[in-house]
């Protein structure tokens, strides 16, 4: 299909801007909502409840294959196959951001944060699904890893700019509803400009052909290897970062954790947002480095690049806790924390970029007429892995808190669990035929 459309450089800018706004939409809830909850609730919030809220907000990213299925089957002759879906769901998500700016009752804060989180992500996740299909439609194979690298880099910049920088600024100025309004407007704009991408002609399939192709997604053995490798790779993504930041803050004396209740002991909600912003800045620098390097090398060899990343990332989980269990004071834990956050950001996003590229290649190879459906299924499984990891993390936290007051011990068990899930993902990835995704000279 790529041969039917000439790839224009402006398409990269359109995709990058969409992903920047997607970073806002995902980053503000993930990075800013906990501190905002602490601000509204007098300096503390329940970690376990927050992790459940995060799981609810992340659910649309685990079911986005539903839209992939529909936008592979139906579109518009006038407006294209992907754009109507991008536009409609993007507007939906933007409107919920605007609503949150005007109604957020304190007496039911956890409930309404969960509702808004879920609804804004429904809009963003489903619009993103159609945009992913558009990217696969028009991007040549030899450019795919670099385009994925650019978009994922900018998405995490959006995480940082929205969830860290603007979150901190608007909280400091006590005008947080304005942040929600700005985010809603940007999401709507990002959902309109993909209209400028020239889509390939609609491909016709009979209902019988379509149904038969969809059925093979769950019946073919080769797909289940891809499913498992994808799901297991997603488990540590959010869990390890959340727990690691708590680890740093505890070592620095900024927070205390008793059972599952987090209490700010050094400063207030604005100070906590400042520390979180600093941490995500370090992580974001790593993300940019990892994304760009992985995009470059991933366009040379997907398999070799992924192997190097996995075999570096897996053992790193087991040593993260060591400096914080041995060192005291505020400065030394901060230095080690910033360094490790940079390394974790580089490794995690390098893994994400190349994995996304491999999944895109498999989608185009296995299901050229259903690539959005298949790719969305894989992305949904990766997000489901993140969701499951977050819930498991909350469960492990609650269970281990019954037996030990040491957050360091709890963190070690959680990080060991993450290492095992990544190792399993890598071993299954090795069973996938490289000819199905590798770059051919």
N, C-alpha and C positions, 0 to 999 in steps of 0.2 A: 504493500500500500504506500510505502514511503516514496516510491518512485513516481507516484501520481501527484505529489505535491512538492514544490520547490521550497526548501527550508530557508526562511529569511532570518537574518540576525535579530530583527525586531521581535521575533517569536520568543527568543531567549529572554528578552527584557520583559515581555508580557508574563511569561511563566515565572520569572524571578519576582516581579512585583506581586503576583498572586501569592507566591510562597512567603513573601515578606509579611503580607497582611494575614496569611494563615498563621505565621509565627506570632503575630499579635494576638490572634483569636485563641491560640492554644497556650501561649506563654503567660498571658495575664492571669487566667484562672490558676494555672499550675504554679507560677512563681509568686504571684501577688495575693491571691485570695487568702492563703493562710495568715499572712501578716495583716491583711484587712480584717479578717475575723478577730484576730487578737486585738486590733485597734478598736473594733466595735464592741467587743466583749470584755473590755477592761484589762487586757494584758495577758490573757491565756486562752487556749482553745484545746479541744480534745483531738489528739493525733489520730486515734483509731477512727473517730467519726469523720475526720478530714479525709483519711485514706478511702473510706467508703464513698464519700462524696466524689473524690477523684475517680474512683472506679465507675460511678454512675456517669460522670461527665465524659469518661473515655469510652463508654459503651458504643456510641455511634461509630467510632473508628473501628470497632470490632464487627459491625454489621454492614459496613459500607458496600459489601459485595452485592447487596440488594439493588443498589443504584447501578452498579456495573452491569448487572443482568439486564436492566431495562434500557440503559443508554447504548448497549450493543444491539438492541432489537428495534428500538423506536427513536426517531429523530424528526427533524423538519427539513423538507426540501429547500425551504427558503433560508433558514437560520442554521442549518447544519445538524449533525447527529449529536455532538457533545454540548454545544453552546446553550441550548435551552435548559439543559439540566444544571449547568454551571450557574447560569443566570438566576433561575428560580430558587434553587437552594441557597445560593449566596445571599439573595435578598432576604430570604426567610431568616437566616442566621443574623444578618445585620439588624433586622428589626428587633430581635430579642435582645441584642446589646443595647439598643435604644430604650427598650422597655425597662431594662435593669437600672438604667440611669435615673428613672423616675419612681420606681417602686421596689423597695427592698426592706421589708419590715424587720426590725431587730428582734422582736419577740418570737419570730419563726425563722431566724436567720439561716440555720443549717438547711431547713427545708427549701427555702427560696434560692439559696446559693446552689443547691443541687439541681433545682428546676432550671435555673438560668444556665448553669454549666451544661446541662444535658441539651437544652434547646439550641444554644449557640453552636455547640459541636455537631448537632444534627445538620445544621445548615452548612457548616464548614466541611465536615467529613464527606457529605454527599456531593457537594460542589467539587471538592478535591478529587473524588472518584472519577467524575467526568473529565476533569482537567488532566488527570493521569492518562486517561484513554486518549485524549487529544495529543498529549506529548508523545505517546507511543505511535499514534497515527502519523505524525509529521516529522519525527526526529530520526535521522539515519542511525544505524547501529554503531557506526564509528564515532558518532558524537554523543551517544546516549549517556555514557559514564560521566562525561564532562558536564552535560546539561544537568544530570542528577546531582553532581557535585555542586554546581552553582546554585541550584534551587534549594538544596538542603542546607547549604552554607547560609544563604540569605534567610531561610526560614528560621534558623536558630539565631541569626542576628535579630530577627523580629521577636523571637522569644526574649532576647536580652534587652532590646530597645523598649519593648512594651512591658514585659513583666518585671524587669529590673529598673531601667532608667526612668521611664515614664511613671511606672508604679510608685517608685520612690518619690519622684517630684510631685505627683498629684496627691500622694498621701501627706507629704510634708506641707503642701499648700491647703490640704483639707478640701480638695475639690475633685474627689475620686469620680463622682458621676460624669464629669466632663470627659474623663478618660474613656468611660464606657461609650459615650456619644461619638468621640473621635474614632474609636475602634469600629463601631457600627458603620460609620460613613466610609471608612477605608475598605471594609469587607464588601460593601455594596459596589464601590468603584472597581475593586479587583475582580468582581464577578461580571462586570459589564465589558471590560476591555478585551477579553478573549474573543469577542466578536470579530476582532481584526485579524484573527488567525484563519487562513484559508484552509478549510477542511477538505479532505478527499471526498469523492462521491459516496453516497450511501450504498452499501452492499446489501443486496436483497437475499434473504433466506426464507425458505418456506417454514411454516410452523413446525413441521415434522423434522426438518433438518436442524432447526434451532434447538428443539427439544432433545434430539439425539446428541447433539454436541454438548449441551448443558449436562446431560446425564453422565457423559464420559468424564466430566470433571471429578465426580465422586467415585466412579467405578474403576478408573485406570490406576494400576498399582504405582506407576511412576509418579503420579500426582501426590500420593500419600507420603512419599519420601520428601517431596518439596514442602508439603504441609507441615510435617513434623519438624523439619529443619528450621522452617520459618517461625513456627510457634515457639520453639525452645529458645531461639535466638532473641526473641522479644522479652522473655521473662525478666532478665536483670536490668533492663534499660532504665526504668523509673525507680525501681526498688532500691538499687545500690546507690543512686545519686541522692535520693531522699535521706537514707540512713547515714550516708557518709557526711552530709552537711550537718546533720544532728550531732554526729561524732565530733566534728571540728568545734562546733559551738559549745558542746559540753566540756571539751578539753580546754577551751578558752574561758570558761566560766560565764558565758553569756546566757545559757539556758540550763535548766534542770529538768530531768525527766523522772517522774515518780509514777510507778505503774505505767499507764499510757498517757498521762496528762503532762503536756509540755507547759512549763512556766518560764517566762522571761525574767531573769534575775539581774542582767546587766543592761539597764536602759529600758526602752519601751518598744512599741510596735515599729516606730519609724527607725529606731536603731537596728532592730532585727531585720527590717527590710533592707537597710544599708548593708549589713553583713551578707545577707542573701544575694544582694546585687553584686557585691564584690566577688563572691564565690562564683556566681554565674558568669561574671566577666572572665575570670580565669578559665572556667569551663568552656566559655564561648571562644576564647582565643584558641584553645585546643581543637574545638569543633571546626573552626575555619581551616586550621592547618591540616587536620585529618581529612576533611572533605576534599580539599583541593589536591592533596597528595594522592588520596585514594582514587579520585576521578582521573588523574593523569595515569597512574599505574594500572588502574582498572581497565582502561582502554587498550592496554597492552596485553595483560593476562588477568582474567577474572580469578582463575583458580589459584595462581601463585600469590596474588595480592591478598585474597581471603585467608589463605593458609598462614601467611606471615602474621596477619592481624589476629586471627584466633589464637595462635600459639604464643603470642605476646600478651594478649588480653587475659586469657584464662588464669595463668599463674599470678597475675597482678592482683586479683581479688584477695588472694590469701595473705598478702603482706600489707594491705592497707591499714589495718588496725595497729600494727606494731609500734610505729612512732608515737601514737597518741596514748597507748597504754604505758609507755615508758617516760614520756616527757611531760613537763608541767609548765605553767605560765601561759601568757597570752600570745606572745610573739612567735615562739618556736612552733607551737601547733598551727598557728596561722600560716607560717612559711611552708611547712610540710603540706598543709591542707591545700594551699594555692597551687603548689607544684603538682600534687596528685590529681587535683581537679583538672588541670591543664592536660595531663597525660590521659586521664579517663575520658575527657572530652574528645581528644584526638582519636583514641582507639575506638570509642563507641561510635562516633560519627563516620569514621573510616569504614567500620563494619557495616553501618547502615547504608552508606552510599553504594558500596560494592554489592551488598545483598540486594538492594533495590534494583541495581543494574542487572544482576543475574535474574531476578524475578521478571524484569521487563523482557529480557532476552527469551526466557522460557515461555512467557505469555505470547510473544510474537511468533515463536517457533511452534509451540504446541497448539495454539488456538488463534490463528490469524484473523478469524472472523469474530472471535469472542475474547479478544485480548484484554479489553477493559474489564470484563467479568472475571477472567482468570486472575489478572493482576490485582483487582480489587479484593478478590478472595484471599490472595496471599497477603496483601497489606492488612486486611481485616484480621487474619490469623496472627500477624506480627503484633497488631494492636491488642488483640485478645490475649496474646502472651504477656504484654505489658500489664493489661488489666488483671490477669490471673496472678502475675508476679506481685502486683500491688496488694491484692487481697491476701495472697500467701504471706507477704511481708507483714501485713497487719496482724494476721493470725499467728505467725511466728513470734512477733513482738509481744502480743498478748499472752501467749503460752510461756515464753521464756521469762517474761516479767514476773510470773508466779514463782519461779525457782531461783532467780538471781536479780539482784539490784544493779549488777554491772552491765551498763550499756555496751561496754567494750566486748564482753563475752557474747551478748546478743548480736552485736554487729558481726563478730567472727562467724557465728553460725549462719547468719543471713548471707554473708559474702561467700561462704563455702557452698551454700545452696546455689547461688548464682553461678559459681565456677562450674559446678556439676551440670547445670542446665546448658551452659555454653559448650562444654565438652561434648555433651550428647548431640547438640546441634551440629557441631563440626564433624563428628563421626558420620552422621547421616548425610551431611552435605557431600562428603567424600564418595558416597554411593551414587550420586547423580552423575550421569554421563556428561563429561565436559563438552562433548560435541554439541550438546543442546544449548549451551550458553556461551562457550568460549569464543573469543575473537579469532577470526580466521585470517591468515595473511594471504 
